[in-house]
Amino acid sequence: MPDIVKETISMKDGRSIIIETGRLAKQADGAVLVREKNTMLLATVVVSQEIKNDTHFLPLTVDYREKYSAGGKIPGGFIKREGRPSDEEILTMRLVDRVLRPTFPDSFKKEIQVMISLLSYDKTVLPDGLAGLAASTALSVAGIPFNGPISEIRIIRLNGKFIINPSLDQLKKADIDLIVGASNHSIIMIEGEMKEIKENEFLETVITAHKAIKPQIEAQIRLIDKLSNQQRIFFIDDQKSINSFQENKILKKELCLFSYEKIEKIYQNFTNKKTKSIQEKIVLNDFKNKFFTEEKIEKKEAIIDQFFEEIKRKIARNLVLKKGVRLDGRTNKQIRSISSFVNYLPGVHGSALFSRGETQSLTTVTLGSSLDANKIDNVIMENQEKFYLHYNFPPFSTGEIRSIRGVSRREVGHGNLAQRALKNIIPHNPYTIRVVSDILESNGSSSMATVCAASLALMDAGIPIKNPVSGIAMGLFIENEKKVIISDIIGEEDHFGDLDFKITGTKCGMTACQMDVKTMQGITYDILNQILIQALEGRLFILKKMLETLPRYRKKMKPHAPKIYTINIPKNFIGSVIGPGGKVIQEIQSCTDTNILIEEKGNLGYIEILGKNDEKIKKAINRIQQIAFVPELGKVYQAKVKSIKDFGAFVEISKGVEGLLHISEIGWKRLNKIEEELHVGDIIDVKFMGMDEKNKKMKLSRKVLLPRPVKKNE
């Protein structure tokens, strides 16, 4: 039997999480099983032996997959095996990647692959809150030098109380839903959505989450201590790497002497992004051509480019931290120039063009029926989203040429953030709403431009949203005791800074956020609070600018937008409305130019009628109501005599709905023949008296509507 090492994390509510290593995947450099109740995740880590000095970034790959068997399911569709990752899996990959990446030293250049698999799913525990813990423990077990351990949890607020790692049912009722990643000393990553909460409530949630994360980190440390003699990976620089380091140190110094003042001057000219990029390339190429032959450039190009980025970073940070100069000349709180238009695309149901500085989003709203809902069918949930948002980031938006191979992880993540920012202000309505943001130009905070454009496009489409939402991206430069908080960051401030904090909200409160800290120096709760206060000021300013374009949602939808009406009918009439082989419903749709959807919900038939002409939609509704006619107790109906029998007359109280008017209920006078009082084709008033308990047929009366004759002796 293998040596199995376990640690238990006790939670305040009595639950526990078990982390275990030594049983599974022993050929991986690190492998850990994490279990809470019956939710189990396996995280594995493999590290390459080769050093990739030619890369400008940490060669880290995080993969997260959910096995359908974990939830007792078989994959849907034609191919009965797991395929490309779902959006939900991609979002979990991003959550883990974003909390791990800043914990590695810049000098680490070995390729790392972290793979996390959901092996078993307990419906009371969502797995994404455990994925960060599993990944961090696997890295620690492998002995990889990173500034960990770290951990990640999901925290919600339900009825005023905080719950760690909730169930899906609890999540649906929460007014705060955050994923928080942290080290023992600082917050590293936050992502989530809220229902218009205040900044102090948000801060309280983050602090509570951090307190819950610390025991998970302590448990990892205890586990590592038990394995101290079993660690397998040793990171020793060989002599070749040491010699290369000395050569590169000289090269970096030469590049710095040549380019530092030139780049600093470029940055202080406050030119636009494209001009600045061209000028930087000229400086870099001049250095390469002056000091290297073409053959030597090929060997050194990657390391020169890397050093050039480091020099640019140093210059940018010095300007902000020491000289108080932002890279585009703005003050720390100043928002870039804003312009916006609505109804920009007259042929769509709703549209808006929103520009802030050199970032631009063209966003459209399309209205559809229940058939257009976004169907989610994975291990965790089966759902139909009637509001969803797609975000596209084409290469021309940054002046680049790039192959387009499907939707990137970044596009999925940014679209999800904008969707979460808006979903809780969408009213309950019969429409399926699809929002698409196409980024036409980008220099920082395109996801926040998407939120602003989407709010305007929804109002342009006539959707009665609760409150418009604006968004802002905040930045932070921090060094020792010096810190500078900046509003509405551009791309280079995001790239060279220590934090990217996107915050969305209405005039009433926050609706979503996404924070990434890029340094292990971390931020204090006090700094976090200062950022929130400054962000509130910025997003309210942006919101004011948006409302100058369109103060509130349009009272009427566009003439070409579809209209949807919904009605309910008794379940037993569904077959009659559809007709044999669908004949009746097809005939109604053809005559009224509508699309009609019928769905059984409990004891009712839920009917959705979609069309563009109100009169034709009303005609379709009338036809359906006639077929599914249910008389009201005590109501008087104008009826037509259809046929006469010895025992009474059959009368039609609605089209196709006939009932027997018994001879005794025709009038107060005793009749020998019904023809003494009624004839076929007569129009009379009858009252619905209820249903006969025995034969389940209608009881109708004309007699109760007539004055009772007065007897002679009265």
RACORJO-V398340 format. One record per residue. N is the residue number from 1. NEAR is the number of other ideal C-beta (glycine too) atoms within 10 Angstrom. Layout:
N/NEAR
N/NEAR
//
This chain:
1/5
2/9
3/10
4/11
5/19
6/15
7/20
8/11
9/21
10/11
11/15
12/10
13/9
14/6
15/14
16/12
17/25
18/14
19/27
20/20
21/28
22/18
23/15
24/15
25/19
26/9
27/7
28/20
29/21
30/25
31/24
32/30
33/22
34/26
35/21
36/23
37/16
38/12
39/22
40/22
41/25
42/23
43/31
44/23
45/26
46/18
47/21
48/13
49/7
50/8
51/19
52/14
53/13
54/11
55/12
56/11
57/11
58/21
59/16
60/18
61/13
62/24
63/17
64/27
65/16
66/25
67/16
68/17
69/15
70/21
71/16
72/9
73/15
74/8
75/16
76/12
77/8
78/5
79/8
80/9
81/8
82/15
83/8
84/7
85/17
86/18
87/17
88/17
89/22
90/21
91/20
92/26
93/21
94/20
95/24
96/27
97/21
98/25
99/30
100/25
101/17
102/23
103/19
104/21
105/11
106/9
107/10
108/18
109/18
110/17
111/16
112/21
113/16
114/26
115/19
116/28
117/18
118/26
119/17
120/17
121/24
122/16
123/14
124/16
125/21
126/24
127/27
128/23
129/24
130/27
131/26
132/33
133/30
134/29
135/31
136/30
137/31
138/28
139/28
140/25
141/28
142/24
143/19
144/20
145/12
146/21
147/15
148/23
149/21
150/29
151/31
152/28
153/24
154/25
155/24
156/24
157/21
158/16
159/8
160/6
161/7
162/19
163/16
164/22
165/25
166/22
167/15
168/13
169/9
170/15
171/15
172/13
173/10
174/20
175/16
176/19
177/22
178/24
179/25
180/28
181/29
182/27
183/23
184/16
185/13
186/18
187/23
188/28
189/24
190/24
191/26
192/25
193/22
194/25
195/17
196/17
197/18
198/15
199/18
200/11
201/14
202/23
203/15
204/16
205/22
206/22
207/13
208/17
209/23
210/20
211/13
212/19
213/25
214/14
215/15
216/27
217/22
218/15
219/22
220/24
221/13
222/14
223/20
224/20
225/10
226/14
227/18
228/8
229/5
230/13
231/15
232/12
233/15
234/6
235/12
236/5
237/11
238/9
239/7
240/9
241/12
242/9
243/10
244/15
245/12
246/9
247/11
248/16
249/10
250/9
251/16
252/17
253/11
254/14
255/21
256/17
257/10
258/17
259/21
260/16
261/11
262/17
263/22
264/18
265/12
266/22
267/23
268/14
269/11
270/13
271/16
272/11
273/21
274/12
275/11
276/18
277/15
278/12
279/17
280/17
281/11
282/12
283/19
284/22
285/11
286/13
287/18
288/18
289/11
290/9
291/15
292/16
293/9
294/8
295/7
296/11
297/14
298/10
299/10
300/16
301/14
302/14
303/18
304/21
305/13
306/17
307/21
308/22
309/14
310/14
311/19
312/22
313/14
314/15
315/23
316/22
317/17
318/16
319/18
320/23
321/16
322/11
323/10
324/10
325/16
326/24
327/23
328/22
329/12
330/18
331/10
332/14
333/13
334/15
335/18
336/19
337/10
338/20
339/11
340/23
341/17
342/20
343/17
344/18
345/17
346/8
347/8
348/20
349/23
350/28
351/24
352/29
353/20
354/31
355/20
356/27
357/20
358/19
359/26
360/20
361/31
362/23
363/31
364/23
365/26
366/19
367/24
368/17
369/18
370/17
371/10
372/16
373/17
374/15
375/9
376/15
377/13
378/17
379/21
380/19
381/14
382/10
383/14
384/12
385/15
386/20
387/20
388/19
389/26
390/19
391/27
392/19
393/20
394/14
395/11
396/12
397/19
398/18
399/12
400/8
401/6
402/11
403/5
404/9
405/6
406/6
407/15
408/15
409/15
410/14
411/19
412/21
413/22
414/23
415/24
416/24
417/25
418/32
419/21
420/21
421/32
422/25
423/18
424/18
425/21
426/17
427/9
428/5
429/14
430/16
431/25
432/20
433/24
434/20
435/27
436/20
437/28
438/17
439/24
440/17
441/18
442/21
443/23
444/24
445/27
446/25
447/27
448/29
449/30
450/34
451/32
452/31
453/31
454/30
455/33
456/29
457/31
458/25
459/24
460/27
461/27
462/17
463/24
464/13
465/18
466/14
467/15
468/23
469/27
470/28
471/31
472/28
473/27
474/25
475/25
476/25
477/23
478/21
479/15
480/7
481/5
482/10
483/15
484/18
485/19
486/25
487/24
488/27
489/28
490/23
491/17
492/20
493/24
494/17
495/15
496/21
497/22
498/20
499/25
500/21
501/22
502/25
503/26
504/28
505/29
506/21
507/14
508/13
509/16
510/26
511/27
512/27
513/25
514/26
515/25
516/19
517/26
518/17
519/17
520/17
521/13
522/19
523/21
524/13
525/14
526/9
527/17
528/23
529/15
530/16
531/22
532/20
533/12
534/18
535/25
536/17
537/12
538/21
539/27
540/14
541/18
542/24
543/20
544/12
545/17
546/23
547/17
548/9
549/17
550/19
551/9
552/10
553/19
554/16
555/7
556/7
557/18
558/19
559/7
560/10
561/18
562/18
563/17
564/21
565/16
566/14
567/15
568/13
569/20
570/13
571/14
572/11
573/19
574/18
575/12
576/17
577/19
578/17
579/14
580/7
581/7
582/10
583/10
584/17
585/21
586/13
587/12
588/21
589/17
590/9
591/12
592/21
593/13
594/23
595/16
596/22
597/15
598/17
599/11
600/10
601/9
602/8
603/9
604/15
605/23
606/18
607/23
608/19
609/25
610/24
611/21
612/13
613/13
614/10
615/8
616/16
617/21
618/14
619/17
620/24
621/19
622/13
623/19
624/23
625/17
626/12
627/20
628/20
629/17
630/12
631/19
632/8
633/9
634/10
635/10
636/15
637/19
638/12
639/24
640/15
641/18
642/12
643/11
644/19
645/10
646/7
647/10
648/20
649/28
650/17
651/26
652/16
653/21
654/17
655/12
656/9
657/17
658/16
659/21
660/18
661/26
662/15
663/20
664/12
665/18
666/22
667/17
668/11
669/10
670/8
671/14
672/7
673/10
674/18
675/11
676/12
677/15
678/21
679/11
680/12
681/8
682/13
683/9
684/17
685/12
686/25
687/18
688/20
689/15
690/11
691/13
692/11
693/7
694/6
695/8
696/7
697/10
698/19
699/16
700/27
701/18
702/22
703/17
704/14
705/12
706/13
707/6
708/8
709/10
710/7
711/6
712/5
713/4
714/5
//
